[in-house]
Structures are given as C-alpha cells and as structure tokens.
Amino acid sequence: MEALQRVILSNNWITIIFLVSLAVLFFLKLFEAEKLKGYAASIFNKGFIEIEAEDNSSFFSFFHIGFSFFFFLMITITGYFCANIYSHRTIFLLQDYIHVFNYVLLYMIVRFVSMSLFILLFELKQSISLFLISKRGFLYSISIGLLFLNIIYFYSFQNKYLFITGVGFLFLVRFLMILMINKNLIIKELFYFILYLCAFELAPLFVLFRWIF
C-alpha cells in the first residue's frame, strides 16, 4: 500500500498576528495612554482631531510609527480575509497572506511618498493639516474596530456577509467623518478635493485590488 503524505494546516500564524497587534497597543498604552485613548475614540470626538492638528506633531514619532504599524497589520489581515472570501477559499495559508502583505506594503510606501511630494511641491502642509490629521486619526480609530471584527470573524462566526458589511461600514463612517470635519475646506476647494480623491484614493485602491485579486 502506498503511503499517503499527511498535510497539517496550522492557523497559528494568524493568532501570532493578533498577539503582535495587541502587544503594539499595550506598548502604546504604556507610554502614550491618553493619546491612544484619544485616537481610538476620535471617530466620536472631532475635537481631539482639531487639537492634534493644532499641535502638528511629527508623523515619525514613536506613537505614530507604532499606531501605523498596528493599522498596517490590521489592514493586511483584513485584506487577506477579503481575498479569501473573494476567491472562495476555506483554508488560511501563510503564503497567501504574504502575497497580500507585500502588495499592501508596496501600495502604502508609494502612496506615502507620492502624497508627501505632492504636498511639498504645492506647499499645502499648513492649509490641509486638519485634513491630513483627520484622515490619519480616523484611520487609527477604525483600525481598533478592524481588530475586533477580524478576531470575531476568525474565531467565531466566519460569516462573510457580516464581515464585508462590517469592514465597509467602518470605512464609510471614516469617509463621512472626514467630510464632516473638513466640509469648509472641501466646499472651498471642491475641484482639488475631487482631483485628490481620484488620484490618491480611488485609482490606487483600484490598482491594489487588481494586484491582489
């Protein structure tokens, strides 16, 4: 009788990602508890975002680098789950996650560099500081929601419709909050806002979608 190779599929790597994400939050809370609390609840408190815009703290601080890394982990695992749902896969493979990880990392680097050059070229940092801080702050806020959503999806119901709806709802809330807090700037510079939306939000997302799927 021919021996059959036994293949064991482990999902421990997903648990490790969640543990690393929680560890990042733990260290942020340890050193910047009030700031972490403020950003986590910023989706419900636009006053905090306005204060942060006035302080204009550097993006390259320990707190922002840590929270950006946390968001990156959440968006990659969320993208991976969405890719699995889209391709109707029922197993979780590390190599597929690495595929998503690399594309999202490339997307974020290119987007950050192009945005920085755009702002520097047109000297827009001061005039759109509130817009940039609100985008970043609300991204931090919904990343906390993504953590809970991903954990519940993976360890509990695994209902793809509820998961996709939850992810879509979080990003919709973020978009509406950005519009609300920047309504004066958007109305004043509507043409440039639409141009920005197409060039730096919609088009790159479409390219990323095509890469992953």
Secondary structure, DSSP 8 states (H G I E B T S, - for coil): -----------HHHHHHHHHHHHHHHHHHHHHHHHHHHHHTGGG-HHHHHHHHHHT--TTSHHHHHHHHHHHHHHHHHHHHHHHHHTT--S--HHHHHHHHHHHHHHHHHHHHHHHHHHHHTT-TTTTHHHHHHHHHHHHHHHHHHHHHHHHIIIII--HHHHHHHHHHHHHHHHHHHHHHTHHHHHHTHHHHHHHIIIIIIHHHHHHHHHH-
